[in-house]
Amino acid sequence: MKLFAKINEADLLFKLMHELGSTFYRHVGDEIVEIAYFSSNRAVYFKGKLSKEEVKTLEATAWKVAKIEIDEFEGIVKIEQ
């Protein structure tokens, strides 16, 4: 069984992320961040606000990209750097 989650709660995002997965992010507004986390058994899509501390953590552990797409039907996370 696999998990696909579309969320906007930062606490849940950081609880679902694990160092064995890959995390990609991009800033889409003044305070809005779009994030895709992907591992062998879960994909998490987040779009929302993060605190300054959460942004620092994200930037230290994730890859910055230009574009994020989630194809729920095909089960594919697409990124462009």
ROLUMKOL-189965 format. One record per atom (N, C-alpha, C): residue in three letters; x, y, z. Coordinates in steps of 0.2 Angstrom, whole numbers, padded with zeros to 4 digits, always signed. Each point is the difference from the previous one (the first is absolute). Last residue first. Layout:
<recs>
alaXYZ
...
</recs>
This chain:
<recs>
gln+0072+0107-0064
gln+0005+0004+0004
gln+0002+0006-0004
glu-0023-0017+0002
glu+0005+0003-0005
glu+0005+0004+0004
ile-0018-0023+0005
ile+0003+0007+0002
ile+0004+0002-0006
lys-0021-0019+0007
lys+0004+0003-0005
lys+0003+0007+0003
val-0012-0025+0008
val+0002+0007+0003
val+0005+0002-0006
ile-0020-0020-0001
ile+0006+0003-0002
ile+0001+0007+0004
gly-0019-0017-0004
gly+0004-0001+0006
gly+0007+0002-0001
glu-0020+0001-0014
glu+0005-0004-0002
glu+0005-0002+0006
phe-0019+0014+0004
phe-0003-0006-0004
phe+0006-0005-0002
glu+0004+0021+0011
glu-0003-0005+0004
glu-0002-0006-0003
asp+0019+0019-0004
asp-0005-0003-0004
asp-0003-0006+0004
ile+0014+0025+0004
ile-0003-0007+0003
ile-0005-0003-0005
glu+0021+0020-0001
glu-0006-0003-0002
glu-0001-0006+0003
ile+0017+0023+0001
ile-0002-0006+0004
ile-0007-0002-0003
lys+0023+0018-0005
lys-0007-0002-0002
lys-0001-0007+0004
ala+0021+0012+0002
ala-0004+0005-0003
ala-0008-0002-0001
val+0018-0007+0021
val-0001-0002-0007
val-0005+0006-0003
lys+0017-0009+0022
lys-0004+0006-0003
lys-0001-0002-0007
trp+0005-0018+0021
trp+0002+0003-0006
trp-0004+0005-0003
ala+0005-0007+0027
ala-0004-0002-0006
ala+0003+0003-0006
thr+0007+0002+0024
thr-0001-0007-0001
thr-0003-0001-0007
ala+0005+0022+0009
ala+0006-0004+0002
ala-0001-0007-0002
glu-0018+0015-0003
glu+0006+0002-0005
glu+0006-0004+0002
leu-0019-0003+0014
leu-0001-0002-0007
leu+0006+0001-0004
thr+0001+0009+0021
thr+0001-0007+0001
thr-0002-0003-0007
lys-0003+0023+0002
lys+0007-0002+0001
lys+0001-0007+0000
val-0022+0007+0000
val+0003+0002-0006
val+0007-0002+0000
glu-0012-0001+0020
glu-0001-0006-0005
glu+0003+0001-0006
glu+0002+0017+0015
glu+0004-0005+0002
glu-0001-0006-0004
lys-0013+0019-0003
lys+0007+0001-0003
lys+0004-0006+0002
ser-0025-0006-0003
ser+0003+0005+0004
ser+0007+0001-0003
leu-0020-0007-0016
leu+0005-0003+0004
leu+0003+0006+0005
lys-0023-0005-0018
lys+0005+0004+0003
lys+0004-0004+0005
gly-0011-0011-0023
gly-0002+0004+0006
gly+0005+0004+0003
lys-0005-0024-0014
lys+0001+0007-0003
lys-0003+0005+0006
phe+0009-0028-0006
phe-0002+0006+0005
phe+0000+0006-0004
tyr+0000-0029-0004
tyr+0000+0007-0003
tyr-0002+0005+0005
val+0011-0027+0000
val-0004+0006+0003
val+0001+0006-0004
ala+0003-0029-0002
ala+0001+0007-0003
ala-0004+0005+0004
arg+0010-0027+0004
arg-0004+0006+0001
arg+0002+0005-0004
asn+0011-0022+0002
asn-0007-0001+0002
asn-0005+0006+0001
ser+0024+0001-0008
ser-0003-0006-0003
ser-0007-0002+0002
ser+0007+0025+0001
ser+0004-0005+0002
ser-0004-0007-0003
phe-0001+0030+0000
phe-0001-0007-0004
phe+0005-0005+0003
tyr-0011+0027+0002
tyr+0004-0005+0003
tyr-0002-0006-0003
ala-0003+0027-0005
ala-0002-0006-0002
ala+0005-0005+0003
ile-0010+0027+0002
ile+0005-0005+0002
ile-0003-0006-0003
glu-0003+0029+0000
glu-0002-0006-0003
glu+0005-0006+0001
val-0006+0025+0013
val+0005-0005-0003
val-0004-0006-0002
ile-0004+0028+0007
ile-0003-0006-0002
ile+0006-0005-0003
glu+0000+0024+0007
glu+0001-0004+0006
glu-0003-0007-0002
asp+0001+0016-0017
asp+0004+0004+0005
asp+0002-0005+0006
gly-0005-0013-0022
gly-0003+0006+0003
gly+0005+0003+0005
val+0005-0021-0010
val-0005+0002-0004
val-0004+0007+0001
his+0024-0017+0004
his-0004+0005+0003
his-0005+0002-0005
arg+0010-0025+0003
arg+0001+0006-0004
arg-0004+0005+0004
tyr+0011-0027+0003
tyr-0004+0006+0002
tyr+0001+0005-0005
phe+0005-0028+0007
phe+0001+0005-0005
phe-0005+0006+0002
thr+0011-0025+0010
thr-0005+0005+0001
thr+0003+0006-0005
ser+0002-0029+0005
ser+0003+0006-0003
ser-0005+0006+0000
gly+0005-0023+0017
gly-0003+0002-0006
gly+0003+0006-0003
leu+0008-0010+0020
leu+0000-0005-0005
leu-0003+0002-0007
glu-0001+0012+0022
glu+0006+0001-0004
glu+0001-0005-0006
his-0024+0008+0008
his+0005-0004+0003
his+0006+0001-0004
met-0027+0011+0005
met+0007+0000-0004
met+0005-0004+0004
leu-0022+0004+0009
leu-0001-0004-0006
leu+0007-0001-0004
lys-0003+0016+0018
lys-0001-0006+0003
lys+0000-0006-0006
phe+0000+0023-0006
phe+0007-0002+0003
phe+0000-0007+0003
leu-0021+0009-0009
leu+0005-0001-0005
leu+0007-0002+0003
leu-0018+0006+0015
leu-0001-0007-0004
leu+0006-0001-0005
asp+0000+0021+0010
asp+0002-0005+0005
asp-0001-0007-0003
ala-0008+0019-0013
ala+0008-0001+0000
ala+0002-0006+0005
glu-0023+0003-0014
glu+0002+0001+0007
glu+0008-0002+0000
asn-0015-0002-0019
asn+0002+0006+0000
asn+0002+0002+0008
ile-0003-0022-0020
ile-0001+0003+0007
ile+0002+0007-0001
lys-0004-0025-0013
lys+0000+0007-0002
lys-0002+0004+0006
ala+0010-0027-0005
ala-0004+0005+0004
ala+0001+0007-0003
phe+0003-0028-0004
phe+0000+0006-0003
phe-0004+0005+0004
leu+0011-0026+0004
leu-0003+0006+0002
leu+0001+0005-0005
lys-0001-0029-0002
lys+0004+0007+0000
lys-0004+0005+0002
met+0002-0029+0002
met-0004+0006+0000
met+0004+0006+0000
</recs>
